[in-house]
Amino acid sequence: MACVIVLAMTTPSTPLTVAQFQQHIRDRYYATDKARGTPATFLWFMEEVGELATALNGTDRDNLQEEFADVLAWLCTLANINDIDLEQALRQKYLTDGGPKGHK
């Protein structure tokens, strides 16, 4: 069973796997992202997390949606430049042997 997320790209109702989105980000941005490196890319990611935190405290649903998308895109970027397959990581951690035990 594929991990599926739905994002509005060219056709809003077309299912998009995590792997497909991660590849899309790699295809468009990898060279620039790799040259920037992990520390600087992580700072960009954290900036987007901060923007998401602000959006979560607001009432603009369009902005909230955009910030969730930005956080996911920057997470894919970090995974790409660190050679992590996010779909594989999700399957291994959350879909194998009943997933993580306990809760936070």
C-alpha positions in Angstrom: 0.0 0.0 0.0 1.5 3.3 -1.1 1.7 6.3 1.3 -0.5 8.8 -0.6 -0.8 12.5 -0.2 -2.9 14.7 -2.4 -1.5 18.1 -3.5 -2.8 20.6 -5.9 -0.2 20.6 -8.7 -1.6 20.3 -12.2 -4.7 18.2 -11.3 -5.9 18.6 -7.7 -7.5 15.2 -7.6 -4.6 13.1 -8.8 -3.0 11.1 -6.0 0.6 11.8 -5.4 2.9 9.5 -3.4 5.5 10.8 -1.0 8.1 9.3 -3.3 6.8 11.1 -6.3 6.7 14.5 -4.5 10.2 13.9 -3.2 11.4 13.1 -6.7 9.7 16.3 -8.0 11.5 18.4 -5.5 14.8 16.6 -6.3 14.4 17.2 -10.0 13.7 20.9 -9.6 16.0 21.9 -6.8 18.7 19.3 -6.0 21.8 21.0 -7.5 21.1 24.3 -5.6 20.0 22.5 -2.4 23.1 20.2 -2.4 25.4 23.2 -3.0 23.7 25.1 -0.1 24.3 22.1 2.2 22.5 20.7 5.2 23.1 23.4 7.8 21.8 26.3 5.7 19.0 24.2 4.3 17.9 23.3 7.8 17.7 27.0 8.6 15.4 27.5 5.6 13.3 24.6 6.8 13.1 26.1 10.3 12.0 29.4 8.8 9.2 27.6 7.1 8.2 25.8 10.3 8.1 29.2 12.0 5.8 30.5 9.2 3.6 27.5 9.7 3.5 28.2 13.4 2.3 31.7 12.7 -0.3 30.5 10.2 -1.6 28.0 12.7 -2.4 30.9 15.0 -4.2 32.8 12.3 -7.4 32.5 10.3 -6.2 32.5 6.7 -6.8 29.0 5.5 -5.1 29.5 2.2 -1.9 30.7 3.9 -2.1 27.7 6.3 -2.3 25.3 3.3 0.7 27.0 1.6 2.8 26.8 4.8 2.1 23.1 5.2 3.1 22.6 1.6 6.3 24.6 2.1 7.3 22.6 5.2 6.8 19.4 3.4 8.8 20.6 0.4 11.7 21.7 2.6 11.6 18.4 4.5 11.9 16.6 1.1 14.8 18.9 0.3 16.6 17.9 3.5 15.9 14.3 2.9 17.2 14.5 -0.7 20.5 16.1 0.2 21.0 13.6 3.0 20.1 10.6 0.8 17.0 9.7 2.8 14.0 8.1 1.0 11.1 9.5 3.0 8.6 7.0 1.8 10.9 4.2 2.9 11.5 5.9 6.2 7.8 6.3 6.8 7.1 2.7 6.0 9.9 1.4 8.2 9.0 3.6 11.2 5.2 3.8 11.1 4.0 0.8 9.0 6.2 -2.0 10.1 5.3 -4.2 13.1 2.5 -2.0 14.1 4.5 1.2 14.1 6.1 2.9 17.1 5.0 1.8 20.6 3.8 4.3 23.1 2.9 7.9 22.5 4.2 11.4 23.3 
